[in-house]
């Protein structure tokens, strides 16, 4: 793959793939961007460029992966996905908190939810003022659209809060089963940090970039599986979009995973 100028996404599942990948890349004259866990790894934000709708869709697939698609949990998955999309839709307006760990905190940490809601209320007041005082039609339309989005997401969350207690417990369990694994300082710093260098999987075909994702299972367990599943879903969507809008459609891109492939199969 390296000798043919392929782009690549490599998952370092066991923590020893770098022992092969880095020497081979050096022999082929290629550079590998190591991202994720490790002193020499680059911190990334796996939510960068991901809309609330797509983020919730990825999360839905990861939840089903953890439950092996059992029918008994699929019924709660749809409600959990709608709730996640609504909360991410609010956090979108607080960019520094637009992440899966903050999604968890909004759902399960009362103090964070109160803090975020206060920030959003102040933002709504500011947007309303812009709408009511601006003479620019584009600004007015954008402000009105933002207010409608915030209001609709708040209503979706309110609808969830009014569900029967047992239903809410089942939905919460679905979400916490994945999101709670993200509440680790090392995971959050490695995979949910905004940096000047973008994490764009389209660079695999645009620039022949090679990414190696470090999140070894023997250290991070199911959190590693969830992170890699999320990134793999992003990769698959990126490859699908390439056929429509991408350039360099003839450059091959390799997806390389060791014998633990099943841990990030969605």
Secondary structure, DSSP 8 states (H G I E B T S, - for coil): -TTTT-EEEEEESSS-THHHHHHHHHHTT---EEEESSTTSB--BTTTT--HHHHHHHHHHHHHHHTTT-HHHHHHHHHHHHHHHHHHHHHTTSGGG-SHHHHHHHHH-HHHHHHHHHHHHHHHHHHHHHHHH---HHHHHHHHHHHHHHHHHHHHHHHHHTS-HHHHHHHHHHHHHHHGGG--HHHHHHHB---SS---TTHHHHS--EEEEE--HHHHHHHHHHHHHHHHHHHHHHHHHHHHH-S-TTS-EEEEE-TTGGGG--
